[in-house]
Amino acid sequence: MKLFLKGERCYTEKCAIEKRNVPPGQHTKLRRAKLAGYGLQLREKQKVKRIYGVLEDQFRRYFEAAERQRGITGETLLQLLERRFDNVIYRLGLATSRAQARQLVRHGHFLVNGRKVDIPSYSLSAGDVVTTRPTSLKAPAILHALEEVKGRGVPEWLTLDAEQASGRVLSLPTREQINLPVQEQLIVELYSK
């Protein structure tokens, strides 16, 4: 399944999923067993982990935090993951992929409410302002990403000022605003066993 992990490459014909979408191995013509139950649940969890670049222990902590909060656990889980600093940088279009956003955050290229934050898992809340440091405004990676975001767009829960390479979190994302091919209910069922 295409998870858009490689940034702009996923939108071109160079995408590996579109070029060669067969299972690995010599005997690719053989039929594979259909997934059911646990296999489907595990696949959904792995898909979300890979999309957001989160390891197992950290993902479990996100799930436990979502379980403690009021509301639908699956939607809350996706909301917590969407509010990660590296994901917000990617969604604003200041990076071409979440992996690149993570690296730019770790290298200290961005400020949150005027303070330097270099933790990719930092959770943003409504009203937070993300700005690019003045020394990083000319960084080729950020300039290239800003050119590319014009075609991709920015979600409704964020606003982008392309001139200043900054953005604001208007509100917390709803499930309708998170356009991922994920069935979060399967993840909840997996962890509820």
C-alpha positions as a Markdown table, in Angstrom:
| # | Residue | x | y | z |
|---|---|---|---|---|
| 1 | Met | 0.0 | 0.0 | 0.0 |
| 2 | Lys | 1.2 | 3.5 | -0.8 |
| 3 | Leu | 2.0 | 5.3 | 2.4 |
| 4 | Phe | 3.7 | 8.4 | 0.9 |
| 5 | Leu | 6.8 | 8.0 | 2.9 |
| 6 | Lys | 9.3 | 9.3 | 0.3 |
| 7 | Gly | 7.9 | 12.8 | -0.1 |
| 8 | Glu | 7.6 | 14.2 | -3.6 |
| 9 | Arg | 8.8 | 10.9 | -5.1 |
| 10 | Cys | 5.5 | 9.3 | -4.2 |
| 11 | Tyr | 3.6 | 11.7 | -6.4 |
| 12 | Thr | 5.7 | 10.9 | -9.5 |
| 13 | Glu | 6.0 | 7.8 | -11.7 |
| 14 | Lys | 9.2 | 6.9 | -9.9 |
| 15 | Cys | 7.3 | 5.6 | -6.9 |
| 16 | Ala | 8.3 | 2.0 | -6.1 |
| 17 | Ile | 4.8 | 0.9 | -5.2 |
| 18 | Glu | 3.5 | 1.9 | -8.6 |
| 19 | Lys | 6.5 | 0.5 | -10.6 |
| 20 | Arg | 6.7 | -2.9 | -8.9 |
| 21 | Asn | 3.7 | -3.9 | -6.7 |
| 22 | Val | 4.4 | -7.6 | -6.2 |
| 23 | Pro | 5.4 | -9.4 | -3.0 |
| 24 | Pro | 9.1 | -10.0 | -2.5 |
| 25 | Gly | 10.6 | -13.4 | -3.4 |
| 26 | Gln | 11.1 | -15.8 | -6.2 |
| 27 | His | 7.7 | -17.4 | -6.2 |
| 28 | Thr | 5.5 | -14.2 | -6.5 |
| 29 | Lys | 3.0 | -16.1 | -8.7 |
| 30 | Leu | 1.9 | -18.3 | -5.7 |
| 31 | Arg | -1.2 | -17.3 | -3.9 |
| 32 | Arg | -0.9 | -15.7 | -0.5 |
| 33 | Ala | -3.2 | -16.5 | 2.3 |
| 34 | Lys | -5.8 | -13.8 | 3.0 |
| 35 | Leu | -5.4 | -11.8 | 6.2 |
| 36 | Ala | -8.1 | -12.0 | 8.8 |
| 37 | Gly | -8.5 | -10.9 | 12.4 |
| 38 | Tyr | -5.2 | -10.3 | 14.1 |
| 39 | Gly | -3.3 | -10.0 | 10.8 |
| 40 | Leu | -5.5 | -7.1 | 9.7 |
| 41 | Gln | -5.3 | -5.4 | 13.1 |
| 42 | Leu | -1.5 | -5.7 | 13.1 |
| 43 | Arg | -1.2 | -4.4 | 9.6 |
| 44 | Glu | -3.2 | -1.3 | 10.5 |
| 45 | Lys | -1.0 | -0.6 | 13.5 |
| 46 | Gln | 2.2 | -1.1 | 11.5 |
| 47 | Lys | 0.9 | 1.2 | 8.8 |
| 48 | Val | 0.2 | 4.0 | 11.2 |
| 49 | Lys | 3.6 | 3.5 | 13.0 |
| 50 | Arg | 5.4 | 3.8 | 9.6 |
| 51 | Ile | 3.4 | 6.7 | 8.4 |
| 52 | Tyr | 4.3 | 8.8 | 11.5 |
| 53 | Gly | 7.8 | 7.3 | 12.0 |
| 54 | Val | 7.1 | 6.1 | 15.6 |
| 55 | Leu | 8.6 | 3.1 | 17.3 |
| 56 | Glu | 6.5 | 0.5 | 19.2 |
| 57 | Asp | 7.0 | 1.7 | 22.8 |
| 58 | Gln | 6.3 | 5.3 | 21.8 |
| 59 | Phe | 3.2 | 4.2 | 19.9 |
| 60 | Arg | 1.9 | 2.3 | 22.9 |
| 61 | Arg | 2.3 | 5.4 | 25.1 |
| 62 | Tyr | 0.3 | 7.4 | 22.5 |
| 63 | Phe | -2.4 | 4.7 | 22.6 |
| 64 | Glu | -2.5 | 4.7 | 26.4 |
| 65 | Ala | -2.7 | 8.5 | 26.4 |
| 66 | Ala | -5.6 | 8.3 | 23.9 |
| 67 | Glu | -7.3 | 5.7 | 26.0 |
| 68 | Arg | -7.2 | 8.0 | 29.1 |
| 69 | Gln | -8.8 | 10.9 | 27.3 |
| 70 | Arg | -12.5 | 11.4 | 26.7 |
| 71 | Gly | -13.9 | 10.6 | 23.3 |
| 72 | Ile | -13.3 | 7.9 | 20.7 |
| 73 | Thr | -10.0 | 6.3 | 21.4 |
| 74 | Gly | -9.0 | 5.7 | 17.7 |
| 75 | Glu | -9.7 | 9.3 | 16.7 |
| 76 | Thr | -7.9 | 10.6 | 19.7 |
| 77 | Leu | -4.9 | 8.5 | 18.9 |
| 78 | Leu | -4.7 | 9.9 | 15.3 |
| 79 | Gln | -5.2 | 13.4 | 16.7 |
| 80 | Leu | -2.3 | 13.0 | 19.1 |
| 81 | Leu | -0.1 | 11.7 | 16.3 |
| 82 | Glu | -1.1 | 14.6 | 14.0 |
| 83 | Arg | -0.2 | 17.1 | 16.7 |
| 84 | Arg | 3.5 | 15.9 | 16.8 |
| 85 | Phe | 5.9 | 18.7 | 15.9 |
| 86 | Asp | 7.5 | 16.9 | 13.0 |
| 87 | Asn | 4.1 | 16.0 | 11.5 |
| 88 | Val | 2.9 | 19.6 | 11.7 |
| 89 | Ile | 6.1 | 20.8 | 9.9 |
| 90 | Tyr | 5.3 | 18.2 | 7.2 |
| 91 | Arg | 1.7 | 19.2 | 7.0 |
| 92 | Leu | 2.6 | 22.9 | 6.8 |
| 93 | Gly | 4.8 | 22.1 | 3.8 |
| 94 | Leu | 8.1 | 23.1 | 5.4 |
| 95 | Ala | 9.4 | 19.6 | 4.6 |
| 96 | Thr | 8.8 | 17.2 | 1.8 |
| 97 | Ser | 8.4 | 14.1 | 4.0 |
| 98 | Arg | 7.9 | 13.4 | 7.7 |
| 99 | Ala | 11.5 | 12.0 | 7.8 |
| 100 | Gln | 12.9 | 15.2 | 6.5 |
| 101 | Ala | 10.7 | 17.2 | 8.9 |
| 102 | Arg | 12.0 | 15.1 | 11.8 |
| 103 | Gln | 15.6 | 15.9 | 10.7 |
| 104 | Leu | 14.9 | 19.6 | 10.3 |
| 105 | Val | 13.3 | 19.7 | 13.7 |
| 106 | Arg | 16.2 | 17.9 | 15.3 |
| 107 | His | 18.7 | 20.4 | 13.8 |
| 108 | Gly | 16.8 | 23.3 | 15.4 |
| 109 | His | 15.5 | 25.1 | 12.3 |
| 110 | Phe | 12.1 | 26.0 | 13.9 |
| 111 | Leu | 10.7 | 27.9 | 16.8 |
| 112 | Val | 7.4 | 27.3 | 18.6 |
| 113 | Asn | 5.9 | 30.5 | 20.1 |
| 114 | Gly | 9.3 | 32.2 | 19.8 |
| 115 | Arg | 11.3 | 29.4 | 21.6 |
| 116 | Lys | 13.6 | 26.9 | 19.9 |
| 117 | Val | 12.2 | 23.4 | 20.0 |
| 118 | Asp | 14.2 | 20.5 | 18.7 |
| 119 | Ile | 12.1 | 17.6 | 19.8 |
| 120 | Pro | 10.1 | 15.9 | 17.0 |
| 121 | Ser | 7.5 | 14.4 | 19.4 |
| 122 | Tyr | 6.7 | 17.8 | 21.0 |
| 123 | Ser | 2.9 | 18.1 | 21.0 |
| 124 | Leu | 1.5 | 21.3 | 19.6 |
| 125 | Ser | -1.8 | 22.7 | 20.8 |
| 126 | Ala | -4.4 | 25.1 | 19.3 |
| 127 | Gly | -3.0 | 28.6 | 18.9 |
| 128 | Asp | 0.7 | 27.6 | 18.7 |
| 129 | Val | 2.8 | 29.5 | 16.2 |
| 130 | Val | 5.6 | 27.7 | 14.3 |
| 131 | Thr | 8.2 | 29.9 | 12.7 |
| 132 | Thr | 11.4 | 29.2 | 10.8 |
| 133 | Arg | 14.5 | 30.6 | 12.4 |
| 134 | Pro | 15.9 | 33.6 | 10.5 |
| 135 | Thr | 19.1 | 31.8 | 9.7 |
| 136 | Ser | 17.2 | 28.8 | 8.2 |
| 137 | Leu | 15.0 | 30.9 | 5.9 |
| 138 | Lys | 17.4 | 30.4 | 3.0 |
| 139 | Ala | 17.9 | 26.6 | 3.6 |
| 140 | Pro | 17.5 | 24.9 | 0.2 |
| 141 | Ala | 15.4 | 22.0 | 1.8 |
| 142 | Ile | 12.9 | 24.4 | 3.2 |
| 143 | Leu | 12.7 | 26.6 | 0.1 |
| 144 | His | 12.2 | 23.5 | -2.1 |
| 145 | Ala | 9.4 | 22.2 | 0.3 |
| 146 | Leu | 7.6 | 25.5 | 0.2 |
| 147 | Glu | 7.6 | 25.4 | -3.6 |
| 148 | Glu | 6.2 | 21.9 | -3.5 |
| 149 | Val | 3.4 | 22.6 | -1.0 |
| 150 | Lys | 1.6 | 24.8 | -3.5 |
| 151 | Gly | 0.5 | 21.7 | -5.3 |
| 152 | Arg | -0.3 | 19.7 | -2.1 |
| 153 | Gly | -2.1 | 22.2 | 0.0 |
| 154 | Val | -2.3 | 22.7 | 3.8 |
| 155 | Pro | -5.0 | 21.1 | 6.0 |
| 156 | Glu | -7.8 | 23.3 | 7.3 |
| 157 | Trp | -6.6 | 23.1 | 10.9 |
| 158 | Leu | -3.4 | 24.8 | 10.0 |
| 159 | Thr | -2.5 | 28.1 | 8.3 |
| 160 | Leu | 0.7 | 28.8 | 6.4 |
| 161 | Asp | 2.4 | 32.1 | 5.7 |
| 162 | Ala | 4.7 | 31.1 | 2.8 |
| 163 | Glu | 6.5 | 34.5 | 2.8 |
| 164 | Gln | 7.7 | 34.1 | 6.4 |
| 165 | Ala | 7.8 | 30.3 | 6.3 |
| 166 | Ser | 5.7 | 30.1 | 9.4 |
| 167 | Gly | 2.4 | 28.6 | 10.4 |
| 168 | Arg | -0.3 | 28.5 | 13.1 |
| 169 | Val | -2.3 | 25.7 | 14.6 |
| 170 | Leu | -5.8 | 27.0 | 14.3 |
| 171 | Ser | -7.6 | 24.1 | 16.0 |
| 172 | Leu | -7.1 | 20.4 | 16.8 |
| 173 | Pro | -7.6 | 18.2 | 13.8 |
| 174 | Thr | -10.8 | 16.2 | 13.5 |
| 175 | Arg | -11.0 | 12.8 | 11.9 |
| 176 | Glu | -12.5 | 14.2 | 8.7 |
| 177 | Gln | -9.4 | 16.5 | 8.4 |
| 178 | Ile | -7.0 | 13.6 | 8.8 |
| 179 | Asn | -7.0 | 12.1 | 5.3 |
| 180 | Leu | -5.1 | 8.8 | 5.9 |
| 181 | Pro | -6.1 | 5.4 | 4.6 |
| 182 | Val | -6.4 | 4.0 | 8.1 |
| 183 | Gln | -9.0 | 2.1 | 10.1 |
| 184 | Glu | -8.2 | 3.2 | 13.6 |
| 185 | Gln | -10.8 | 1.0 | 15.1 |
| 186 | Leu | -8.7 | -2.1 | 14.2 |
| 187 | Ile | -5.8 | -0.6 | 16.3 |
| 188 | Val | -8.1 | -0.1 | 19.2 |
| 189 | Glu | -9.3 | -3.7 | 18.9 |
| 190 | Leu | -5.7 | -5.0 | 18.7 |
| 191 | Tyr | -4.7 | -3.2 | 22.0 |
| 192 | Ser | -7.9 | -4.2 | 23.7 |
| 193 | Lys | -7.1 | -7.9 | 23.7 |
